[in-house]
Structure formats: structure tokens, C-alpha cells
Amino acid sequence: MMKKFFAIIIALSLGGCQDNLLDTAPYSSVSNATMWTTDNLTDLGVAGVYNTFRLEMGHSGLTTVHELYQTDRFGYTGQGRWDEPLLRGTITAGDAMFSKVWQHMYEGIQRANDALLNIPAKSPSPEKKKARYLAECKFLRAYFYFRLNQLYKGVPIYLEPFTPTEAIKPRATEAEVWNQVLADLDACINEPNLPDRYASGNADYGHATKAAAYALRGKVYLYLKQWEKASADFQKVKDAGHTLFGDYKALFTEANEQCPEMIFSIQHRGEQGYGNNFQLFIGWPSAFRRGWNYYMPSPNLVDLHENIDGTPFKWDDIIPGFSGLTVAEREVFFLRNNITAEEYAAASARGAKMSLYLPQGNEERIKKAYENRDPRLQANVVTPYATFRGAFNFTDVESLQTMRWPFRGQAATGGDIQSDTQINFYYFYRKFVIEGVSGLIDRNYGPTDFPILRYGDVLLMWAEALNEAGATSEAVEKVNEVRKRAGVALLNSNAATAVKGQEDLRQRIRNERRIELPGEGINYFDELRWKTWGEKVFYTGSGKKQIWGANVSDYSYKGDFLMTWPIPTGEIQMNPNLVQNPGWID
């Protein structure tokens, strides 16, 4: 399997790649003379292209683009523990995040180019195998350029390995980059030796497939607003045999990572150097192996989850008068039962309206806000007074914890969920966090694969393409496939879910994507693509929020130029032919 394929790379020096050439040279050099000259070296070389997905993953990978779940902190549905310069309006073109993304994507492109040049010239592998590998490398190159074009909107195109002195091309236009991505994906799709998909357990599972190429090409067509072409490609994904998995919550586990819903994933193993870091960055101290809750759901995401009958969730329906209170006053509803005199005084000092406190029923009252909701809410998020099977006091002793406010302490029985941000009360992700004490060796390398393309995403993109092309009734059917799996009322099943036309369905599809895909590194890019990022993330009073809506830090929108990332300052210094994006200063 591909997990084993990754594991044999170890210290492969493909193309003489270096770890840090940011200030001195491009991320490339010509491969050595012996690479690609045996069948085994060909396998290793192609594995090295895939291994781009692992660059800087792990404990220190705070800025790596490949941990895509981390990008949700910039979107509407997520937020980060630290103040983010991008959201605070203080970021500059020299920020390491911009340069890391650029660096990693071009490293992948260089590796793919090396393979595409040398496999035909040097490899003794069977012709069919070489043809399949070439198609896979074109898929990967397309993906890397796709990521660059999503953010920078026009970058230099290199289709062969290049030396530092040759890395001086000017930027291609955004349209030219899309055309190159499409050309590579066309080549994948037209390669007869590339299979439609791999079944679970196949030795080649994890390699790119035609279904992955169709899914990615369909997504490109959404950017280009070529709706009919996008729909045709998404139909091909279905024709390849991809379907929804029956249980949304169980989908994001190691047991089901090769189910037919998964189209293309970053492969992980529970071994050092080959695992994910979900537990470290989205877990919390009383989750097994102790996480840091660096990345958290936003209250926006929680409030988007509808009631199970499809009616919009409204706080005033649960707590009459809730919206008429100040944000500070609303804290009272989230306090635990039987708080101490000291806790009472502290909450009052913060502005909570303590005259509304119920010593014997405060927890029960707020829990009703999270009941009878879209079942994806409890699959995605740990909500107040919900429980979680974690670990007691950083040991391997399992404990059933409850999310309470204010936090008092862990316990082997009946303790509180401990966060790494105990002075504030945030929602936590449940999605991707391993429960119990037996499914994880280390917080730095979890075993669960990370989906880049899955069929639930495809169905909602398909619905978007159909709706934009005017096929509203067909689009509703695609959305309802996702909603049926979730267990929430179908569109057009009652007055609340009745679709009132194209614009109404457009907003419903967007909200469906926000609810279906949190933590998957999609929302931020969706908001940029829809050009809604400014209004959805930087509304009046926006910021990093506690559960009841109180800002811990404010966001500041400096202009629409933020929706296009700057060319990194170091890249412009190395390549004088690069022109900066408008609004950014080098």
C-alpha cells in the first residue's frame, strides 16, 4: 500500500533537494546520475514526489501548507489559538507562511519534473508501469500548481528541472496556470494504464487515479465557471465507483480511511515521520497523548448547524431574550451548576448577568441548545457539557470527561475536559481527534489519513455546478444525498427547507459545505473562490471568539488585496522578473 510506499523513502535525496534555500537559491537541483536507473530506484523516485506532502510535517510544522486542516483558522468555520497576522491585518509579504507554501509547492513541482524527464530516459521499469507513473506525476504537478494558483493567482511555470540560475521566469497569468493544470490532468485522464480507482487493500492504494484527476479537474472548472464541464467530470468520479460512506462520524477514522468515499488522501502511518499531527494541534491536554488545541472551531460553525428538522438554529428559541443581552452578559448561560462563591464573583466581574444563573439547572438549560441538531454537530465539535473519552492526567488511564466552565480539574471519574487555553472557553474539534487510549502511539504521528478529495466534497461541488448552470432540481438531489447521510431534514421536505430559487440554493450549498467539510482545509479556499472571505470572516465585531461570542482578539480587514497572497519577498529578491501582487509591499 501507499503507506508502505512512503515508508521506504527515509533519506532519499531526490534531485539534491535541500531543506532551506529560502534566501539563497531555488528549491531544486539536477538529480544525481544513478537516480531512476533501476526499477527499485524508479519506485523510490516516484515515492519521493508523493513525499512532498510530508515536508515539515510533525511537531514543528506550524506553517506547513500540507497540514491543510490548519488553514481553516483563516476561514469562516475555524479559528486559531494565537493571534494571526493575516486576520489582524499586520501580515507582510515577508511572512514565513507565504514563503513556506511557495517553497513546498515548487519543491513538489521540481520533483515531479525530475520524474517526468528521467523516467522515460533512464528507467528500465516495464512500459505500462512507467506510463502509469508518468500520469501520477502529472497529477501531482497539477495539484501543486493548483494550490499555487488558488493563492497567488499567477506564478512562473516550470515544466522541466531547473537550476538556480534558470529559476528566473516571470509569472504566467492566472489563466495560463489553469491551462497548464488542465493539460496535466487531461494527460492523466487519457492514460490507459492509470486505473479509475483502487479498492481498499490494493497494494497501490494511495496512488493517484483517474477519479482523482476528474475530481481535481472538476474543481478547476469551478474556478473557471465552466459549470457543464465540472458536472461532467464529477459524474465520471461517480462512474468510477466512488460513493458516500454511511456514517459521517466514523468516516474520519483509520478503520474507514480506504472506503469508497475517499478519492485521494495524504497517507499516514502511526510511526515517527509518517503520521499526522491532528492530536497534537486540535486535541487538548486531557485527550490521549496531550494536545494543545491550537486550532479550534468557530462559534460561526456551531451556529450554522441546523435543527434536525431543517429549521435554522436560533439562540432565542432556546433561551428567550438571548440576543438582546450583551455578549459579556451571555456568559451566565454557560456556567456549570453549583459554582463556588469565587467563581460567581469572577463571572460577575467579567460582565455575566448573574441574576439569570440557575444553580441547579444551568447546565441542563444550555445543553438543550445542542440537542436535536444536525447530527454532524456532535461529530464535528465538542460542545458544552458533552462528554469525551480521553486520558486522565496525561497517562494511559481512560477517563470520561465533561466539557465544563469554568474548568476545575481532571479526574479519573467525572473530571473536566482540560484545555491549553483555560482562561477562555472555546469549542473543540471532535472530528479527527482519537478517543480512548488505544488508537494512538504518539501525538506527533497519528495513523489516520487526511482526505484531499472525497466524494462528499465532490457531491457538493457538483450541486454548485448544476445550480450555477440553472439545473436547480438536479442540484437539490446532490445536496440531499449529503443531508440524508447526515441525518438532517432533506431540502424541499418541509416549509423550512423549501428551496426558493437559484440564489437561495446557492447560499444553502455554501452553508452545506461549511458544515460538511470543517477541519478539512477547504473552507478558507471556498471563501476565497466565492469572494465571500471579506464579508464572512471580517463582519462587524469579528474576531477570535469564546463560545458565547466574546472576542478574545479582534480581526481587521485591510482590503480585498488580502484575498490574493503576495509573492514572497525572498522570491522577488532572488528572481528580479517576479512582479508583486497589487496592495502588497515587499
N, C-alpha and C positions, 0 to 999 in steps of 0.2 A: 504494500500500500504506500501511498504518498508519504505518510508519516515516517515510514522506514526510509523512504527515498530521501527525505530531508536529513535524516539522522546520519547518513553516510557522508555528508559534506564535510563536517567537522572544520578543518582549517584549509579547505580548498582555496587556492589562490587564483581565482578566475580573473583573467585579464589584469593581473597585478593590482587588484583593487586595494585602495588604501582607506584607512578609517577616517582620516580628517585632512582633507585637502582644501578646506574652505577658503583659506586666504592665499593659497599659493598656486593651485593648479586645478584643472577639472578632475572629475572623479573617474578616471579612466587611464588605461594604457594598453598597448597591444599585448595579447596573450602570449605565453611562452611557447616555444617550439614544439613541445611534446603534448600540449593540451589537444584533445579531440582525436588523437591518433589511434586509440583503441576503443572497442565497444564500451568497456567499463568507464573510460575517461569521457566518452560521449554522454553516458548516463550521469556521471558526476557533473559535467559541464551544464547540462540542462537543469539538474537539481540546483546548481548554483544560480541560475536565472530565477527559479522559484524562490530561492533563499533570500532574494531581495525583500520578500515580505517579512523577514525576520531581522532586518537591520535595526540594531539598537533596541530590540525588544527586551523586556525584562525590568528589573528593579529600577534602573536609571533611565528607562525610556520614556521620560515625561513629555517629550516633544515629538516623538516619532509619529509620522503620519500613518503608519500601518496599524497602530492600535486605534482603529477608526472609531471605536466607541467613545474615545476621549474627545472627538470633535463635537459630540452632542452638547458639550458645555457651551458651545457658541450658538446653539440653535434655540428654538422656542421651548423645547421639551426638557432640556437639561441645564445644569449649571455646575460650576467648579468650586472647590473648596477655597482656592486662592483667588485674589483679585486678578482678573485677566486684563492685560493691557489692551487687547483688541476690543473688549467690551467697555473698558473705562475710558477709551479714547486717547490713550497715551502711547500706543504702539508706534514703532518706526520701521522703516524699510530694513533696518539692520537687525531686527529681532531674529533670534535663533530659530524660531518656529518656521519662518518663511524660508530661511536658508536650508533647514533640515529637510523640508518637504521637497524642495528643488533638488537637493543633493541626492536623496534617496531615489527619487523618480528617474533622474538621469543615470544613477548607478544601475538601476534596472534596465534602462534603455541600452546602456553600454554593454551590459551582459547579454541582453537579447541580440544586439547587433553582432557581438562576437560569435554567438552560436549560429546565427543566420549566415554569416560569412564562412565559418570554418567547418560546419557540419558537412556541407556539400564538398568542400575542398579536401578535407582531411579524414573524415570519419569512415571507418570500414564497416560500420553497422549496416544491417540489411536495409535495402532501399525503402521499404514500407515504413520501417521504424524511423528512418531519417525524415521521411516525408511527414510523419506524424509529429515528430519533434519540431520540425520547422514551423508547422502550423501552430503548435503550442507556443513557441517563442514569438510568433507574430501576434498571437492573442495577448501575451504578456506585454509586449511592446505597446500594443494598442491600449491596454489598460493603463500603463504608466503615462502615456501621452494624454489619455482621457483624464486622469487625475490632474495633470498639469493644466490642461485646458479648462477644467472646471474652475480653477482658482486664478490663474494668471492671465487667461484669455489671450493666447498667442505666445508661443515660445519657439526657440530655434529647433528645427527638425534635423536630426542626425539619423541616417539610415545605415551607416557603416561605422565600425570602430574608429575612433578619432584620437589623435594625440593631443597633448596640451596646446601645442602651437596651432592645431587645426580647430580648436574649440572657440572660434571667433565668428560664427554665423550670426546674422541678425535674426530678430524674431520673425517667424512666419505669422501670418494673420490667424485669428481665431478660426476662421473658415478653413484655411489651409490645414490647420492641425486637425480639425474634424475630418477633413477629407482623407488625411493620412490614417487616422484611426479607422475610418470606414474601409479604406483599402486593405489594411491588415486583417480586419475582421472578415471582409469578403474572401480573402485568401484562405482563412481558416475554414469558413463555411464551404468553400469549393474544394477542399482537400478530401478526397475519398477515403483516405486512411485515418482521418480523425473521426472517432465514434460520436454518435449522438449524445450518449451519456454512459457512465459506468454504474453498474449496480453495486449495492452495498457489499463490501468484502472483496471486490475485484482488486487484483494486485495493482492495477493502475488507478484506483480511485484517488481522486485529488488532483489528477492532471486536468488540464483544460479540455473542454469538449465542444462540439458544435452547439449544444444547447447553451453553454456559457457564452459563446460568441454571439448567438442570436439574442440572448438576453442583454448583453452589453451593447450590441448594435442597436437594439430597440431603444435603449436608454439614450444613446447618442441621437437617435431620431427625435426623441422628445425635446432635446436641446435645440434641434433644428426645426422643430414644429412640423415635422413631416409625419403626421398622425397615422395615415394609412400604412406607411412603411413600418412604423413602430408596431402597429397592431398585427401586421403580417408576421413580424419577427416573434412577437410574443406567442402567436399561435404555433409557431414552429417549436417553441420551448415546450408547450403543452404536448405537441405531437411526439416529442422525444420521450415522453413518459413521465414528466415531472408533474407532481400533484401536491396538494396540501396534506400535511401530516395532521392526524385527527386531534391532537392535544396541544394547544398553544403553549401551555406552561412546560410540558415535557419536551417540547421541540428543542429547547436550548440546553440540552444535556448531552453528555458524552454518549449515552446509550442510543440516541437518535440522530447523531450528527451526520450519518450517512443515509438518512431516509430520503425518499424521492423529492421532498421539498427543497433540499439543499442542492444548488446548482454549481456553485463554486465557492470554496471556503479556504481560509488560511488554516493550514493543518497544524494541529498542536499535539504534543505528547506531554505526559506528566513527568518529564525529565528535564534536568537542568539544561538550558539552552534551546529547548524545543517546545516550551509551554507558553500558555497565555499568562497575563498578569491581572486578570479580572479580579481575583480575590484580594489582591493587594490594593488595587486602586478604587474598586467600587464596593469591596467588603468593608467591614468595620472591626474594631478591636475585639468584639466578642463573637465575630464569625470565626470559623476554624482557621487557624494559622494567622489570625490577626491582620485585618485590613486597615486601610487609612481613610476610607470614604473621601477620596479626592474628587470623585465625580459623582454627582447626585441628580436625581430627577428634580425638575422644577415644579412648583405648585401648578404652573400652567398645564403640565401634562396630566396631573391628577384630576384637575377640574374638567379637563376635556373628556374624560371617560363618562359616557352617558349612563343614565339609569338603564336597567336591563330591558325595560320596555321601549327604549329608544328615545325617551324624552331627555332634553338637556338637563344636566345636573345643575341645581341652583342651591346655594347655601341657605337662602331664606326659606326654602321648602323644608329644611331640616331644623334650622334654628331661626324662627321668625325674628326679623329685625337685625340679622347678622350684618347685612350690607350697610345698614345705617350707622354702625359703630365705626370708630376709628380702627386702623389696623392694630395699634397697640392694645386697644380695649379687647379685641377678639382673642387675645391670648388666653383669656379666662376659660374659654371652652375646651382648651386642650390640656388643661392641668389634670393631674392624677387625682383620684379620690383621696380624701383624708390627708391633705398636705399639712405639713408642720407649720407652726407659727412663723418660723423663719422663712419658709418657702412662700407662705401667704404674703409676708411683708415684702419679700423680694419681687414677687409678681406685681404687687400693687405699685411698687416703686417704678417698675418698668412701664406702667400705664394700663395694666389689665383691669377691666371693670369687675372688681371682685364682688360687687353686690349681686352678680349673676352666677356666682360659683355655687355648685351643688356638691357638698362634701361627700354625700353617699351615692351620687349618680352622675358625676361629671364625666367619667369615662364612658358610661353607658350611653349618654347623650351624644357624645362626639362620634362614637363608633357607628351610630346609625347613618352618619354621612358617607360611610364607606361600604354600607351594606346594599344589596340589591342593585349593584352597579355592573357595568360591563365586566365580565369575569377577567378580562385582561388586566384590570386594575390591580388585583391581588397577585397576578402572575408577574406584573412589571415592577411593582412598588411595595415596600413595607410601609404600611400606614399606621397611624397612632392606635395603640392598644391591640395591634395584631401581634402574632407570635412568630418566632423563628427558631429553628433548631440549630443552635450554634455550639460554642465550646466555652466551658467555664474557666475563667481566669487564665486564658492563654495556654490551656492544657488540651489533652485529647479526651477530656470528660465531657460528654454531650450534655447540654442543658437547653431546656425550653425557655426562651427569653421573651419578654414582652416589651414593646416599644412604648415607654412612658416618659412623661415630662412633669417635673424636672427629673433628671437621672439621679438615682441614689447609689446603685451599685450592682455588680454582678452577683450571682448566687448559683449554686448547683441546682437549686429548685426555685422557680418563681422569681428569678432576678430580672433586671432591666437590660435591654439592649444598650451596650456601651458604644458610643460614637467616638471619633477622634476630634469632635468639634462640640464638646459637651456644654459649652456656654450658650450654644444656639440649638434650635430644634429643627432639623431638616428631615425631609423624606429620604429614604434609602432605596436603591435598586434591589429588587429581589431577582430579577432576570439576570442570568449568568452567574449568580453567586451560589456556591455549592453549600447545601445544607447538610447537617450532620458532621461527623468526624472521620468518615472513611473514604471520601471521594477525592482526596487531595493529599499529595505528598509535601508540597511546598507552595506558599502563596505566590512565589515568583514564577512558577511554571505549572499552570493548570492544564488538564488534558483536553478540555472541550474546544472543538474547532470554532472558528469565528466566521459566520456567513458573510460573504461579499455579495453574492447573488443568491436569492432564494425565491421560491415560487410565490409566496405571499406578496413579496415586493413586486414581482412581475405582474400578478393579477391586478394590483392597484395601479401600476403604470399602464397596463392595458386598459383599465377603466378610464384613466385620464385621457389616453389617446382616443378612445372611442367617443368620449364625451366631447372632446375638443373638435372632433370631426362631425359632431351632430348626431351620433348614434347613442342617444341618451338611454334608451331602454336596454340596449346591449351592455352599456357601461354599468347600469344598475345591477345587472346579473353578475358581473365580475365582482363588484363590491360585496354583493350578498354572499358570494362564495366565502369571502373572508369573514364576514359577520356571522355566518352560520357556524363556521368552525369556532369562532369566539364564544358563541352562545348568547349573543345580544340580538334584539329585535331586527328583523330584516327591513331594508328600505322598502317603502310602499306597503308595509304590513299594517299600518295604522296611521292616524292623523298626524302624529308627531314625526313619523318617518317618511311621510309623503314627499316625494321629490317634486319641486315646483318649477323645474326647468334647468337649463344648462348651467347657469351661474350658481344656482342652489346646489346642484350636484357637484360642481367644481369645488365649492367650499367643503362639502361633505367628503369628497375624495381626499382632499388635503388633510382634513382632520382625521380621516381613517388612517392615512399614512402616519400621521403623528402618533396615533395610538398604537398601531400595529408594529411600528419599527423603532421604538426607543432603544437607545443603547447600541444600535447597530451602525452608527456612523453615517446616517442617511439624512436626518432632519436638517442639519446645517446646510448641506448641499441642496436639498429640496428648496429651502427658503431662499437661497441664492438664485437657484434656477427660476423660481416663481417671481423673483424680485420682491419678495414679501419680507425679507430679513429685517429691513429698517423698521417697518411698522409693527411686526410681530415681536421682535426682541427689544426694541427701544421705544415702547409705548410710554406714555406719561407715568412716572413713578416706577419705571422698570429697574430691576437690579437683581442681585443675588438675594433670594428670599427665604425666610423661615416659613414653616408650614402655614401659618396664619396670614402670611403676606407681608410681614415686616421686612424691610430692606436691611441687609447686613452691609451691603455696599451698593452704590448707585452705578448704573450704566450711563454712558454718554456717547451719543451718536454724532460723529463729526462730519458726516456727509456720505453720499452714495458712493464715493470713491472707495469706501471700505469694502464694498461688495466685490471688488477685484483686488486680489493680493498684489503687493508690489514685487517687482523683480528684486531679489535680494541685493543689498548694497555690495556685498563681496563679489557677486557675479558681474555686476556692472564694472567694478574695478578691474576684473580680470578680462572682460570682453568689452572693449570700447564700442562695439557695434550694437549693444543692447540699449534700448530706449525705455525709460521708466514709464510706468502707467500713470495716467493723469491723477493729480491730487497728492501723490507721494513725493517726498523729498529724500534724496539719497543721503 
